[in-house]
Amino acid sequence: MNRILLYLAGFVVLLSQSSCGYNGMVQRDQAVKGQWANVQSAYQRRADLIPNLVNTVKGNAKFEQGTLTSVIEARAKASSVQLNADQLTPENIQRFQAAQSQLSQGLGRLLAVSENYPELKASAAFQELQSQIEGTENRINVERNKFNALTTDYNTFTRSFPNNLFAGVFGFQPKTAFEADAASQRAPTVQF
């Protein structure tokens, strides 16, 4: 009986000293969810720019229809993969990233093929959209990096003692960071 009371007293002291970390876990969980919303917002901005880019390209050149079609299809697929902050499992993030990667590849092909059309390259509308997309890609990268930093902070906090004793009890599971697409590990070949 004395042993049980001693364990109970130790548990109460541990609980009171740590405040069980619950508020810290909630704050970090909300920060991760909020940052995921920022990541999605940056991707949405890119998706919103694509119709303007495609229409500008169509209006300025007899452009290769296959390239335009692949960009339009990739945008539709990327826009259809919705992932809210409560669904951040490794599988879901990988699925989301795969759809976004297809769109990135399509945009890359579109911009590369545009090099063959001097009147398109000279178009102020095309140059402005190209600049907007470049800026958006940079924003996406910044938001993903912030998401990964907050995810790391959350995971470190919930896995550290004594918080790890209470994280599972309160339903705080590890979060998955955003990872690069496997194809991005190879450097692109640039030829002039």
N, C-alpha and C positions, 0 to 999 in steps of 0.2 A: 504494500500500500504506500509506504514512504517513497519507494522508487517511482511509482506512478505520479505521485504529487511532485516529486523532484523533476521529472520529465515535463509535466504540465507547467510547472513554474518556469522551467527553462524555455519552453515553447512560448509562454506568455511574454517573457523578457525578450526573446528573439523577435517576436511579433511587434512588441512595443518599440523596440529599438530600430527596427527596419521599416516600420509603418507598412510592412509587407510590400512596399514598393508599388502598390496598386495605382496611386495617382501618377507616379512616374511612368508606369506602363501605359496608362490611358493617354497621357500626354504624348508619349512617343508613338503610340498606335495612331492617334489622330494626325500627328505630323506626317507619318508615312502615307496615310490615306489622302491627306491634303496635297502632298507632293505628287502622288499618283495622278490626282486630278489635274495638276499642272502639266504632267507629262502628256496626258490625253489631250489637253487643251493645245499644246504645241503641235501634236500630230493632227488635230482637227484643223488648225490654221493651215497646215500644209495641204490637207485634203481640200480645203476651201479655195486655195490658190490654183489648184490644178485645172479646173474647168476654164479659168481665165487664160492660163498658159496654153492649153490645148486650142482654145478659140483663136488666140493670137497667132499661134503657129499655123492653123488652118487658113487664116485670113491673109497670111503673108507669104505662103509658099505652097507649091504643089508637093506637099509633104508625103512621106512614106506612110501610108494608111496603117500598115501593120504596127508601126511604132506607136502611133497615136492610139490605136485600139488597145494595145497592151497596157498603156498608161491608164486609159479609162477603166479597163477591167481590173487592173491592180488597185486603183483608187476605190472602186466599188467593193472589192474584197477586203481591203484594209479598213474601210468604213464599216463593214458589216461585223467585224470582230470587235465586240464591245466587252470590256473587262472592268468591272467595278472593283473598288479597293478591297472588298471582302472576298474576292476571288483570286487573290494574288498567289496562286500555287505555281510551282515551277512549270507544270505542263501548260497552264493558261498563259503565263508570261511568254513561254516559248511559242505558243500558237499566235499570240498577239505580235511578237517580234517577227515571226515568219511572214505574216501578212504585210507588216510595215516594210520589211526587207524587200519584198517583191515590188512594192511601190517605189522604193529608193532605187532599185535597179532599173525600173522602167523610166524614171525621171533621168537617171544617168544616161540611158540610151537616147532619150529624147534630146537632151542637151548636147550629147556627142554628135548625133546625126545632124543637128542644126548647123554644125560647122560647115556642112556642104552647101549651105544656102546663104550666100552673102547678103541678099536683101532681107532675110530674116534676122541675121546677126546685126544688121544695121538698124533694125526697127527699134525705136525708143520704147515701145510697149513691151517688146520681147526682152530688151535689156533690163527694164524695170522689173519685170516678172522674174527674170533669172536672178536678179539681185535679191528680190523678196524671198525666193526659194532658198537661196544660199543663207540668208539671215535666219530663215525658219529652221533650216537644218542645224544651224549653230544653236538656236534656242532649244531645239529638241535635245541636243547633246548636253547642254547646260542643265536642263530639267531632269534628264536621266541621271546625270552625275549627282545632283542634289537628292534625287530619290534614293540612289544607292548609299549616299552618306547617311541619310535618315534611317534607312533600313539597317545599316550596320550599327548605328547607335541603338536602335530599338532591340536588335538581336543581342548585342553586347549587354544591354541593361537587363533584358529578361533572362539571359543565360548566366548572369553573375549571381554569386551567392550573396544574400539569402533570397534575392528576387526569384531565382529559379525554383525555389520551393513553392512559391505561390503562383507563378505564371501559368502553369498548367491547370491549377485549381480554378483560376479565374478566367480560363479560356484564351490566354495570350500565347498563340502559337508562333513559331519562327516565321519570318517573312522572307520572301525570295527577292534577291537583287536582280536588277536588269542586266542581262548578259549580252555580249556581242553575238551576232549571227556567226555561225561557224565559217561561212564563206568569207567573212571580213578578216579572217586571220591571214589570208594571203594578200600580199601587196598587189595592187593592180598594175598591169603592164601599160605603160604610156609610150606610144609611138608617134613620131612626127614625120 
